[in-house]
Amino acid sequence: MTEIHRCTWRGMNGDPLYEAYHDTEWGVPEWDSRALWEKLVLDGFQAGLSWITILRKREAFRAAFADFDPEVVARFGEADRARLMADAGIIRSNAKIDAAIAGARIYLDMRERGEDFSRFLWDIVGDAPIQNAFTGMGDVPAQTPLAVDMAKALKAKGYKFCGPVIVYAFMQAVGMVNDHFVTCFRHEDCKALGHRH
């Protein structure tokens, strides 16, 4: 069996959950509005934590937030907030929970105005993934001018926990930028997925 060359993320090698995420999800272009919103919410919950912490809790988050259905989350009230703050399976932060609920309402408001969440985000990057050619962790920026632009656009809509560093991690995860190292077996795979269908 040939050896698989992956990106050199700290703590990934030998962790089946982390490796599976890297091998099947990270960097794959995501065009679905609901899935993009879910990922943005999870990246907001990640603020100050490692992504693997969120990844291990992702199924608990999905259960707690009604599979990230914006229509359901937008109707969450005080009882739901209390339930979420008591849920040890997720990150219990009043500010992040409030931001997720408010974000669902903004998402629906955009939709009602005829503004598609996916189109809104992808337009910022020119509607196609940016193909980078990084060779190691030292090459990868923490943020970029486009991430700054996207963070500003999201904040202007009222979204929270979406600063440029969080937004750049989001852009990497949903394939708006291909930041798999050129030595990684996923680099060319993700490059080949590069356009909206």
C-alpha positions in Angstrom: 0.0 0.0 0.0 1.3 3.4 -0.9 1.9 6.0 1.8 -0.6 8.8 1.9 0.9 12.3 2.0 -1.4 14.7 3.9 -1.1 18.3 5.0 1.0 18.5 8.2 -1.6 19.7 10.6 -0.6 19.5 14.3 -2.4 16.6 16.0 -4.0 15.2 12.9 -1.8 12.2 12.0 -3.2 9.1 13.6 -6.5 10.7 14.6 -9.1 8.9 12.5 -11.8 11.7 12.9 -9.4 14.4 12.0 -7.9 12.5 9.1 -11.3 11.7 7.7 -12.3 15.4 7.9 -9.1 16.4 6.0 -9.5 13.6 3.4 -13.1 14.1 2.6 -14.4 17.5 3.6 -11.8 20.2 4.1 -11.1 22.2 0.9 -14.0 20.8 -1.0 -16.0 23.6 -2.6 -19.4 23.9 -0.8 -22.1 25.7 -2.7 -25.1 24.9 -0.5 -26.3 27.9 1.5 -27.5 26.0 4.6 -24.3 24.0 4.8 -22.2 27.2 4.4 -24.2 28.8 7.3 -23.7 25.7 9.5 -19.9 25.8 8.9 -19.8 29.6 9.6 -21.6 29.0 12.9 -19.3 26.2 13.9 -16.2 28.3 13.0 -17.7 31.0 15.2 -17.9 28.5 18.1 -14.3 27.6 17.4 -13.1 31.1 18.3 -10.4 30.7 20.9 -10.4 26.9 20.6 -8.9 24.3 18.2 -10.9 22.9 15.3 -10.6 19.3 16.5 -12.5 20.3 19.6 -15.4 21.5 17.5 -15.1 18.5 15.1 -15.5 16.1 18.1 -18.6 17.9 19.2 -20.1 18.4 15.7 -22.8 15.8 16.0 -23.8 17.1 19.4 -24.0 20.6 17.9 -26.2 19.3 15.0 -28.5 17.7 17.5 -28.7 20.8 19.7 -29.2 23.2 16.8 -31.9 21.1 14.9 -29.4 20.1 12.2 -28.7 23.8 11.6 -32.0 24.4 10.0 -32.1 28.3 10.0 -35.9 28.3 10.1 -35.9 26.3 13.4 -32.9 28.0 15.0 -34.4 31.5 14.2 -37.4 30.6 16.4 -35.2 29.6 19.4 -36.3 31.5 22.5 -35.3 31.6 26.2 -36.1 27.9 26.9 -33.8 26.9 24.0 -31.0 29.2 25.2 -31.3 27.6 28.6 -31.3 24.1 27.1 -28.2 25.0 25.0 -26.3 26.5 28.0 -27.0 23.2 29.9 -25.8 21.0 27.0 -22.3 19.7 27.9 -22.0 18.3 24.4 -21.5 21.7 22.9 -19.5 24.9 23.6 -21.5 26.7 26.3 -21.1 30.4 25.6 -24.0 32.8 25.9 -22.4 35.1 23.3 -21.8 32.4 20.7 -25.2 30.8 21.2 -26.9 34.2 20.8 -24.8 34.9 17.7 -25.9 31.6 16.2 -29.6 32.3 16.8 -29.2 35.9 15.5 -27.3 34.5 12.5 -30.2 32.3 11.6 -32.6 35.3 11.6 -30.2 37.3 9.4 -29.9 34.3 7.0 -33.7 34.2 6.7 -34.0 37.9 6.3 -31.4 37.8 3.5 -33.4 35.0 1.8 -36.6 36.9 2.1 -35.0 39.8 0.4 -33.9 37.5 -2.5 -30.3 37.3 -1.4 -28.8 33.8 -1.5 -26.3 33.2 1.2 -24.1 31.1 -1.0 -24.1 33.6 -3.8 -23.4 36.4 -1.4 -20.2 34.7 -0.1 -18.9 33.2 -3.3 -19.3 36.5 -5.2 -16.6 37.9 -2.8 -14.1 35.4 -4.1 -15.1 35.7 -7.7 -17.4 32.7 -7.8 -14.5 30.2 -8.1 -12.0 28.7 -5.6 -8.7 30.4 -5.3 -5.9 27.9 -6.1 -2.9 28.3 -3.8 0.3 26.4 -4.0 1.6 26.2 -0.4 4.3 23.7 0.6 4.1 24.0 4.4 2.4 25.6 7.4 4.7 28.6 7.3 3.3 29.6 3.8 -0.3 29.7 4.9 -1.6 33.1 6.0 -3.8 33.6 9.0 -6.0 36.0 7.0 -6.0 37.6 3.6 -7.5 40.8 2.1 -10.4 38.8 0.7 -11.0 37.3 4.2 -11.1 40.9 5.6 -13.6 41.9 2.9 -15.8 38.9 3.6 -15.6 39.5 7.4 -16.6 43.1 6.8 -19.5 42.1 4.5 -20.8 39.5 7.1 -20.5 42.0 10.0 -22.4 44.6 7.9 -25.2 42.1 7.8 -25.1 41.7 11.5 -23.2 38.4 11.8 -20.9 38.0 14.8 -17.8 35.8 15.5 -16.7 36.3 12.0 -13.4 38.3 12.1 -10.9 37.8 9.3 -9.0 34.9 10.9 -12.2 32.9 11.5 -13.4 33.8 8.0 -10.2 32.7 6.4 -10.4 29.3 8.3 -14.0 29.1 7.0 -12.9 29.9 3.4 -10.3 27.2 3.6 -12.8 24.6 4.9 -15.5 25.3 2.4 -13.1 25.3 -0.6 -13.2 29.0 -1.4 -9.4 28.7 -1.3 -7.5 25.5 -1.9 -4.9 25.5 0.9 -4.0 21.8 0.8 -0.3 21.7 0.4 0.9 20.8 -3.1 2.5 17.7 -1.6 -0.9 16.6 -0.2 -2.8 14.0 -2.1 -6.0 16.2 -1.8 -4.5 19.2 -3.5 -5.1 18.1 -7.1 -8.5 16.4 -6.1 -9.8 19.7 -4.7 -8.4 21.7 -7.6 -10.4 19.5 -10.0 -13.6 20.3 -8.1 -13.2 24.0 -8.8 -16.5 25.3 -10.2 -20.2 25.7 -9.4 -22.3 23.0 -11.0 
